Amino acid sequence: MSEKYEDADTIISDLESRMALVNLVRRGEYAAGIAVLSGDVMKSALEAGIPYAMAEEMASDFWKAEMLADTVAGLLHNVETEEGDD
């Protein structure tokens, strides 16, 4: 392989690493936001007189649904990106 292509591979590899890091940070920020909102769901439910166990389940269901949605969206994005590479 020529030096020109090795440099291109290095650049592409570096960009992929940076993009992966940015995506990880973005997902971490998203998860932290969802954690706060889950707490708000629980707090609001308790203030409305919902029993603790049910409020906890509501917050947990919200967390799971949102995190699953983010995971599925990420997987779909990866599939679309891979299909675009073909």
PAZANU-505414 format. One record per residue: residue number from 0; x, y, z of N, C-alpha, C, O in turn. Coordinates in nm, 4 decimals, always signed. Atoms other than C-alpha are relative to their C-alpha. Last residue first. Layout:
- num; nu; nv; nw; cau; cav; caw; cu; cv; cw; ou; ov; ow
- NUM; X; Y; Z; X; Y; Z; X; Y; Z; X; Y; Z
...
//
This chain:
- num; nu; nv; nw; cau; cav; caw; cu; cv; cw; ou; ov; ow
- 85; -0.0037; +0.1022; +0.1057; -2.2444; -0.0332; +0.0048; +0.0040; +0.0615; -0.1380; +0.0073; -0.0107; -0.2377
- 84; -0.1391; +0.0267; +0.0376; -2.1516; +0.2441; +0.2505; +0.0100; -0.0970; -0.1161; +0.1125; -0.1020; -0.1841
- 83; -0.0462; -0.1082; +0.0855; -2.5106; +0.3711; +0.2641; +0.1420; -0.0201; -0.0485; +0.1813; +0.0361; -0.1507
- 82; +0.0627; +0.0202; +0.1302; -2.6241; +0.0353; +0.3979; +0.0444; +0.1067; -0.0983; +0.0577; +0.0801; -0.2178
- 81; -0.0656; +0.1136; +0.0649; -2.3703; +0.0660; +0.6814; -0.0589; -0.0263; -0.1380; +0.0145; -0.0607; -0.2306
- 80; -0.1345; -0.0427; +0.0376; -2.4971; +0.4141; +0.7705; +0.0723; -0.1114; -0.0742; +0.1375; -0.0865; -0.1756
- 79; +0.0140; -0.0906; +0.1141; -2.8589; +0.2989; +0.7656; +0.1362; +0.0457; -0.0498; +0.1582; +0.0565; -0.1704
- 78; +0.0399; +0.0813; +0.1149; -2.7711; +0.0037; +0.9900; -0.0113; +0.0876; -0.1243; +0.0359; +0.0497; -0.2315
- 77; -0.1157; +0.0804; +0.0411; -2.5799; +0.2273; +1.2322; -0.0321; -0.0832; -0.1233; +0.0503; -0.0939; -0.2141
- 76; -0.0956; -0.0915; +0.0631; -2.8659; +0.4779; +1.2434; +0.1213; -0.0773; -0.0508; +0.1694; -0.0527; -0.1614
- 75; +0.0526; -0.0316; +0.1329; -3.1113; +0.1968; +1.3096; +0.0939; +0.0929; -0.0751; +0.1152; +0.0774; -0.1954
- 74; -0.0178; +0.1187; +0.0843; -2.8940; +0.0741; +1.5967; -0.0497; +0.0256; -0.1415; +0.0155; -0.0136; -0.2383
- 73; -0.1425; +0.0151; +0.0291; -2.8713; +0.4213; +1.7465; +0.0270; -0.1180; -0.0910; +0.1082; -0.1088; -0.1831
- 72; -0.0342; -0.1070; +0.0940; -3.2478; +0.4734; +1.7184; +0.1471; -0.0087; -0.0396; +0.1813; +0.0099; -0.1564
- 71; +0.0534; +0.0391; +0.1308; -3.3034; +0.1332; +1.8816; +0.0346; +0.1056; -0.1044; +0.0730; +0.0715; -0.2163
- 70; -0.0799; +0.1130; +0.0489; -3.0735; +0.2253; +2.1699; -0.0455; -0.0419; -0.1389; +0.0369; -0.0639; -0.2278
- 69; -0.1308; -0.0525; +0.0394; -3.2368; +0.5659; +2.2159; +0.0872; -0.1102; -0.0578; +0.1574; -0.0886; -0.1567
- 68; +0.0202; -0.0810; +0.1203; -3.5859; +0.4112; +2.2134; +0.1333; +0.0554; -0.0501; +0.1589; +0.0559; -0.1705
- 67; +0.0185; +0.0933; +0.1106; -3.4718; +0.1444; +2.4600; -0.0165; +0.0772; -0.1303; +0.0399; +0.0392; -0.2330
- 66; -0.1322; +0.0547; +0.0300; -3.3372; +0.4152; +2.6894; -0.0080; -0.1008; -0.1139; +0.0829; -0.1087; -0.1965
- 65; -0.0844; -0.1026; +0.0619; -3.6646; +0.6050; +2.6703; +0.1371; -0.0542; -0.0373; +0.1894; -0.0224; -0.1441
- 64; +0.0544; -0.0355; +0.1314; -3.8850; +0.3011; +2.7319; +0.0899; +0.1004; -0.0713; +0.1168; +0.0859; -0.1905
- 63; -0.0220; +0.1102; +0.0941; -3.6658; +0.1687; +3.0132; -0.0473; +0.0358; -0.1403; +0.0218; +0.0084; -0.2384
- 62; -0.1436; +0.0156; +0.0253; -3.6535; +0.5007; +3.1958; +0.0254; -0.1049; -0.1076; +0.0968; -0.0804; -0.2048
- 61; -0.0398; -0.1154; +0.0811; -4.0286; +0.5597; +3.1624; +0.1472; -0.0124; -0.0392; +0.1831; +0.0059; -0.1556
- 60; +0.0538; +0.0226; +0.1343; -4.1012; +0.2068; +3.2874; +0.0389; +0.1135; -0.0944; +0.0736; +0.0899; -0.2101
- 59; -0.0812; +0.1046; +0.0620; -3.8693; +0.2638; +3.5835; -0.0467; -0.0286; -0.1425; +0.0350; -0.0450; -0.2331
- 58; -0.1285; -0.0615; +0.0331; -4.0399; +0.5913; +3.6701; +0.0908; -0.0996; -0.0712; +0.1604; -0.0644; -0.1664
- 57; +0.0245; -0.0967; +0.1080; -4.3818; +0.4254; +3.6530; +0.1312; +0.0636; -0.0456; +0.1570; +0.0751; -0.1655
- 56; +0.0185; +0.0768; +0.1233; -4.2568; +0.1290; +3.8578; -0.0246; +0.0928; -0.1197; +0.0244; +0.0676; -0.2298
- 55; -0.1316; +0.0524; +0.0369; -4.1251; +0.3616; +4.1278; -0.0082; -0.0776; -0.1316; +0.0797; -0.0661; -0.2170
- 54; -0.0755; -0.1151; +0.0504; -4.4560; +0.5461; +4.1337; +0.1385; -0.0436; -0.0465; +0.1883; +0.0020; -0.1494
- 53; +0.0521; -0.0283; +0.1331; -4.6362; +0.2106; +4.1678; +0.0745; +0.1180; -0.0637; +0.1038; +0.1160; -0.1833
- 52; -0.0387; +0.1099; +0.0902; -4.4155; +0.1018; +4.4571; -0.0476; +0.0265; -0.1428; +0.0241; -0.0015; -0.2388
- 51; -0.1434; -0.0008; +0.0329; -4.4489; +0.4417; +4.6272; +0.0377; -0.1075; -0.1016; +0.1061; -0.0781; -0.1997
- 50; -0.0835; +0.0766; -0.0938; -4.8286; +0.4584; +4.6150; +0.1451; -0.0108; -0.0502; +0.1715; -0.0128; -0.1704
- 49; -0.0229; +0.1357; +0.0498; -4.9646; +0.7338; +4.3852; +0.0861; -0.0742; +0.1027; +0.1837; -0.0178; +0.1520
- 48; +0.0584; +0.1001; -0.0879; -5.0797; +1.0338; +4.5880; +0.0131; -0.1433; -0.0487; -0.0479; -0.2340; +0.0078
- 47; +0.1394; +0.0205; +0.0403; -5.0274; +1.3010; +4.3229; -0.0680; -0.1083; +0.0828; -0.1855; -0.1385; +0.0617
- 46; +0.0738; -0.1203; -0.0393; -4.7084; +1.4127; +4.4998; -0.1483; -0.0112; -0.0350; -0.2325; +0.0517; +0.0290
- 45; +0.0131; +0.0025; -0.1462; -4.5796; +1.0552; +4.4701; -0.0808; +0.1195; +0.0493; -0.1645; +0.1061; +0.1385
- 44; +0.0940; +0.1071; -0.0342; -4.6513; +1.0519; +4.0962; -0.0225; -0.0051; +0.1507; -0.1360; -0.0188; +0.1962
- 43; +0.1352; -0.0455; +0.0343; -4.4844; +1.3885; +4.0485; -0.1048; -0.1040; +0.0370; -0.2125; -0.0701; +0.0861
- 42; +0.0370; -0.1071; -0.0931; -4.1728; +1.2736; +4.2350; -0.1429; +0.0475; -0.0260; -0.2213; +0.0638; +0.0676
- 41; +0.0256; +0.0605; -0.1309; -4.1549; +0.9482; +4.0391; -0.0482; +0.1049; +0.1000; -0.1447; +0.0824; +0.1730
- 40; +0.1200; +0.0835; +0.0125; -4.1928; +1.1196; +3.7028; -0.0357; -0.0579; +0.1366; -0.1515; -0.0542; +0.1780
- 39; +0.1147; -0.0912; +0.0027; -3.9410; +1.3865; +3.8075; -0.1318; -0.0766; -0.0115; -0.2313; -0.0400; +0.0511
- 38; +0.0196; -0.0477; -0.1372; -3.6921; +1.1157; +3.9023; -0.1187; +0.0946; +0.0093; -0.1946; +0.0909; +0.1061
- 37; +0.0572; +0.1149; -0.0712; -3.7395; +0.9591; +3.5605; -0.0266; +0.0360; +0.1460; -0.1289; -0.0015; +0.2032
- 36; +0.1427; +0.0051; +0.0325; -3.6813; +1.3034; +3.4080; -0.0697; -0.1173; +0.0689; -0.1851; -0.1053; +0.1101
- 35; +0.0645; -0.1133; -0.0674; -3.3491; +1.3340; +3.5892; -0.1506; -0.0032; -0.0242; -0.2296; +0.0143; +0.0686
- 34; +0.0000; +0.0320; -0.1434; -3.2446; +0.9849; +3.4779; -0.0691; +0.1112; +0.0793; -0.1471; +0.0840; +0.1705
- 33; +0.1105; +0.0934; -0.0219; -3.3518; +1.0684; +3.1209; -0.0076; -0.0400; +0.1478; -0.1168; -0.0601; +0.2010
- 32; +0.1255; -0.0748; +0.0103; -3.1224; +1.3703; +3.1266; -0.1211; -0.0877; +0.0262; -0.2150; -0.0464; +0.0943
- 31; +0.0082; -0.0824; -0.1208; -2.8305; +1.1612; +3.2513; -0.1296; +0.0810; +0.0006; -0.1946; +0.0944; +0.1043
- 30; +0.0340; +0.0884; -0.1124; -2.8964; +0.9021; +2.9803; -0.0143; +0.0795; +0.1294; -0.1043; +0.0532; +0.2091
- 29; +0.1395; +0.0401; +0.0173; -2.8993; +1.1726; +2.7107; -0.0449; -0.0857; +0.1185; -0.1528; -0.0638; +0.1736
- 28; +0.0794; -0.1177; -0.0352; -2.5737; +1.3194; +2.8400; -0.1492; -0.0319; -0.0099; -0.2284; +0.0111; +0.0739
- 27; -0.0114; -0.0187; -0.1448; -2.4167; +0.9736; +2.8313; -0.0823; +0.1182; +0.0481; -0.1492; +0.1102; +0.1512
- 26; +0.0871; +0.0999; -0.0627; -2.5510; +0.9136; +2.4805; +0.0054; +0.0089; +0.1521; -0.0952; -0.0131; +0.2196
- 25; +0.1391; -0.0365; +0.0269; -2.3966; +1.2390; +2.3600; -0.0959; -0.0968; +0.0685; -0.1941; -0.0549; +0.1297
- 24; +0.0300; -0.1144; -0.0864; -2.0636; +1.1586; +2.5267; -0.1464; +0.0401; -0.0160; -0.2149; +0.0671; +0.0826
- 23; +0.0042; +0.0503; -0.1371; -2.0584; +0.8166; +2.3601; -0.0360; +0.1118; +0.0977; -0.1179; +0.0922; +0.1875
- 22; +0.1250; +0.0736; -0.0156; -2.1466; +0.9686; +2.0228; -0.0151; -0.0531; +0.1426; -0.1245; -0.0492; +0.1989
- 21; +0.1074; -0.0998; -0.0028; -1.8658; +1.2230; +2.0536; -0.1347; -0.0689; +0.0212; -0.2180; -0.0206; +0.0980
- 20; -0.0086; -0.0678; -0.1290; -1.6248; +0.9420; +2.1411; -0.1108; +0.1036; +0.0142; -0.1747; +0.1126; +0.1191
- 19; +0.0466; +0.0951; -0.1011; -1.7375; +0.7313; +1.8446; +0.0009; +0.0649; +0.1381; -0.0914; +0.0443; +0.2169
- 18; +0.1455; +0.0079; +0.0124; -1.7007; +1.0313; +1.6137; -0.0584; -0.0946; +0.1042; -0.1645; -0.0674; +0.1604
- 17; +0.0568; -0.1249; -0.0532; -1.3478; +1.0932; +1.7393; -0.1530; -0.0029; -0.0041; -0.2193; +0.0405; +0.0901
- 16; -0.0197; -0.0003; -0.1454; -1.2497; +0.7305; +1.6866; -0.0620; +0.1235; +0.0629; -0.1274; +0.1152; +0.1669
- 15; +0.0923; +0.0988; -0.0568; -1.4015; +0.7257; +1.3374; +0.0101; -0.0027; +0.1520; -0.0914; -0.0113; +0.2212
- 14; +0.1348; -0.0568; +0.0056; -1.2185; +1.0475; +1.2506; -0.1033; -0.0949; +0.0602; -0.1929; -0.0519; +0.1328
- 13; +0.0064; -0.1053; -0.1008; -0.8866; +0.9022; +1.3686; -0.1397; +0.0625; +0.0041; -0.1940; +0.0865; +0.1119
- 12; +0.0024; +0.0665; -0.1302; -0.9413; +0.5850; +1.1654; -0.0127; +0.1018; +0.1129; -0.0882; +0.0809; +0.2079
- 11; +0.1331; +0.0594; -0.0149; -1.0268; +0.7909; +0.8578; -0.0134; -0.0672; +0.1362; -0.1160; -0.0528; +0.2026
- 10; +0.0955; -0.1098; -0.0166; -0.7140; +1.0030; +0.8990; -0.1403; -0.0548; +0.0239; -0.2111; -0.0089; +0.1135
- 9; -0.0239; -0.0576; -0.1322; -0.4941; +0.6976; +0.9523; -0.1001; +0.1109; +0.0282; -0.1546; +0.1192; +0.1383
- 8; +0.0519; +0.0957; -0.0979; -0.6458; +0.5231; +0.6509; +0.0159; +0.0524; +0.1421; -0.0727; +0.0344; +0.2256
- 7; +0.1460; -0.0083; +0.0070; -0.5843; +0.8336; +0.4397; -0.0631; -0.0948; +0.1016; -0.1599; -0.0585; +0.1685
- 6; +0.0388; -0.1253; -0.0646; -0.2214; +0.8454; +0.5551; -0.1518; +0.0151; +0.0013; -0.2089; +0.0584; +0.1014
- 5; -0.0206; +0.0214; -0.1433; -0.1782; +0.4775; +0.4666; -0.0387; +0.1254; +0.0771; -0.0993; +0.1163; +0.1839
- 4; +0.1156; +0.0723; -0.0518; -0.3323; +0.5484; +0.1282; +0.0138; -0.0281; +0.1489; -0.0860; -0.0301; +0.2209
- 3; +0.1176; -0.0853; +0.0137; -0.0749; +0.8169; +0.0449; -0.1231; -0.0679; +0.0610; -0.1997; -0.0044; +0.1335
- 2; +0.0025; -0.0874; -0.1170; +0.2103; +0.6019; +0.1785; -0.1244; +0.0885; -0.0013; -0.1802; +0.1190; +0.1041
- 1; -0.0829; -0.1199; +0.0080; +0.1337; +0.3409; -0.0836; -0.0171; +0.0849; +0.1253; -0.1134; +0.0702; +0.2005
- 0; +0.0850; -0.1166; +0.0000; +0.0000; +0.0000; +0.0000; +0.0895; +0.1229; +0.0000; +0.1918; +0.1266; +0.0683
//
